[in-house]
Amino acid sequence: MDEKQFWNWFIANKDSYSGLDNLIEERREELLEDLLVALHRYNDHLYFQIGSGEDMFGNELGITAEGEASQFENVARLVSAAPKIEDLRVVAFKQPMGLDFQTDVEGLSLQPAKFWFLPPENAGHPNVLGLRNNNCARNGKVIFSVFSSQPPIYPILPTGSVALSSGIA
């Protein structure tokens, strides 16, 4: 499937995707799976985010490579080929969310507004950035997370995803 075929499929099915939040979960999951299958017919390394929730900017379809830099060009190509679709904004990559949100990852509550950064002091790993979240603990011990500076920290910054490796500080 090429870009034009994907967008033709999407336009033919777009009415099904308006009001996703109001559908019963089973129907919503079915529609989301259909969209993923269609997107993967174009490129099986791409993913999407669709909706109008708090973390979205109105009715929005975001196409992402989930941090896989080798696929960024394919994301840009597909989004640039998107036709104008009434009441829907099509964007490339996950859009920045700012700092005022909370997310749970593997049982840990992460609140970016409470993060602070630690400059790297390891000459063997000059591209590593330390990030501490004082509000994030497991078994009463603060978790220290190490993020690679490539790709950008997600979801604070656009594009990419986090490579998170945790250890006890």
N, C-alpha and C positions, 0 to 999 in steps of 0.2 A: 504494500500500500504506500503510495506517495503522499505528499502534503495535501494536494488537491483532493485526493480520494478520502483522506481522513476528515478534512473539513466538510466535504459533501456528506459524509456519514454523520458527522456531528450536527450539521444543520438539519438533516432529515430527522434527527432524534432529539433536537434541543428542547422541544417543549416538554419532554419527559423529565428534563433536569431542572426545570424551574420549580421551586417549592419543594426541593428535596427534604428540607427539614420537617415538612408537614406530612411526609409519607410514613407508612409503617416501616419498621426497621427492615423487614424481610424484602420489601419492594425496593427500598433505598439501596440496600446492599446488592441486590440484583442489578440495578441500574449502574451503580458504581463499578461493578465487575464488568458489565458490558462496555463501559467507557474504557476501562483498563485494557480489556481485550482488543478493542479497536485501536487504542494508542500503541499497544505492543505489536499490532500488525504493521504499524508504521516503524516503530523502533522499540524493541523489548528492553531497552535500558532507560526509557523515559517513564515518568510518573506524573501524577496530576494532583491538584487540590482544587476543589470546587465548592462553592457555597456562598453564603452571605453572613456567616457568623462574625463574632467579635474580632477574630484574627484575620478576617478577610476585608477587603475594601469594596463593599457593595457586592453585587453579583459578579463573581470573578471566577475565571478558570485559569489556574496557574499550571504551567508545564515546567517540570523540573527534571534534572538528571541526578537528583539526590547526591550532589557533590562529586559526581564522576566527571572530572574535567574533560576527559576525552569526548564526552557527549554534549558539552555546552554548545558547540556549533550546531548540533542537530536540534537542540531546544530552540535556539535563535532562529533557525531556518523554518521550523514548524510554526512558531509564533508569528514570524514576519509574513508567512503565507496565509495567516488567518484572515478571513473576510470580516467585514464589519458585521457584528451580530448585535441586534437591538437588545438592550438591557443586559449585556454581558461584556465585561472587560476581560480580555485575554492577555495574560502577562507571562513573561519568561522568568523562570526561576521563582523560588520562594521569596516573597517580599519581606523586608525587614519589619519586625514587630515592635521595635523599641525595647524598652526595659521593663515596662509595667505589666508583667504577666507572670504566671507560675506554670510550670510543667512538671510532670512526674515521669521520671526515668528509672526503671528498675527499682521501684519502691523509694526513690529519693525525690524529695521535693526541691526543685530548682527555681529560685527567684533571681533572675539576672540583676535586678535593681540592688540586690544585696551582695553581688559578686565584687571582689577586688582582685586586681592583677598583681602578679609577682614577676618581676623581670627575671629572665633566665640567667642562671649563674653556672651553667654546665657547658663548658667549652666543647664537649663531645656532642652536644645537642643544641646548637645555636639557634635553631628554628622552633624550639619548643617554648610555649608560653604557659606559665603556671597560672591557675585560676582558682581562687578560694571562695567558697560560699559558706559564710559563717552560719547560715540558717539550714545547712544541709548536714545531717548526721545519720550514722547507722550504728546501732548498738551503743549510743552515747558518745561515739567518737566522730570528730569532724572528718569529713571526706575531703581529700585533696584531689582535684581533677587536673589532668594534663591534657591540653588541647594543642594539636599541631597548629601552627600559624597558617598552614595551607591545608585545606580550604578555610575560608573565613568562619568565625564562630557563628554557629547556627542555633537558633533563629534570630539572633540579634542583628546580624548582618545578612544581606541577600546572598543567594546562591550557596550551594554546597551543603554539606551536613557535617556533624561533629564526629570526629574520631575520639571517643572518650575512653580513657583508661584511668581507672580509679585505684587508689591505694590509700592507706591510712596515714594521715599526717602526724 
